[in-house]
Amino acid sequence: MKVGKIVNIECKCGFLLFRYFKAGKGRIIKCFVQRMENDFVGLEGMETHAKPICPNCAKDLGIMMMIRGQLALKLNQGTIKPIRI
């Protein structure tokens, strides 16, 4: 099992987007859908190149991409509250 911790990813408006298992250190730049605990945005069934938005303030969260063969959300850093581990 990998070492890490579960962090809350929030929009700048304060809306909880999802809880994510963060492995390693540093900023959160991409979030693999497979590592999400509670998804309040509905990222699970999205296609690649989709651009999910915050359900509360309608800001663009980033873009869905295939990274190392897994579906991930490449985050728009200006939309989420900064988190560093």
N, C-alpha and C positions, 0 to 999 in steps of 0.2 A: 504494500500500500504506500502511496506517495505521501510525503509530508507536506502539510500546508494548513490553511484555515479557511473557514467560510466567512465571506465578507458580504455586506449589503451594498448593492450598486444602486445609487439613487440619482435621479435627474436633479439638475440645479433648482428646479421648482420644489423639490422635497419629496416627490413621488418615488416610492420604492419600486424599482424596475424588476429586479430579480436578486436572488442570493446566489453567490458564485463561490465554488471551491478554488481558491487561489493557491497554486503551487509555486514555490520559489519566492524571490524577492523582486522589488521594483514596482514600477507603475503597471496598472492594468491597461493594456493596449488592445488586446483581443480577448474575447470570451468564447470558449468552446461551448456549444449548446449542450453537449454531453455532460459537462461539469456543473450545469445550473441546477440548483436545488428547487427554488420556487420561482417560476416564470410568470410574472404578472403582465407581460407584454404580448405573449403568444409567439415567441420566437421558434418554438419547437417545429412547427410545420412550414416555416417560411422557405422560399426557394433562394438560390444564390442570386446575388445582385439586388435583392429586395432591400428597401430602406425602411426599417421599422421606425415608428414615431412614438413619443411619450404619450400615453393615453390621457394624461392630465393637461399638458400644455402644448402638445402637438409639435414639439421640436424633434428634429432629425437625430436619431441615436447613433447612426453609423450605417454600415453596409454589410450584408451577409455575404461571406466568402467561403470557399473551400480552402482550408489551410492544413497542410500535411494530411490531406485525405479526410478531414473532419470539417463539418459545418461550424462556422464561427462568426461571431459578430465583431467586426473591426470597428472599434468605438470612435465616435466623434468626440474628441477630448473636451471640446467647448460645451458639451451638453451635460456631461455627468459631473457629479461632485468628485474632486480629486481624492484618490485613495492611494497610499503608498504603504508597502509592507517591507 
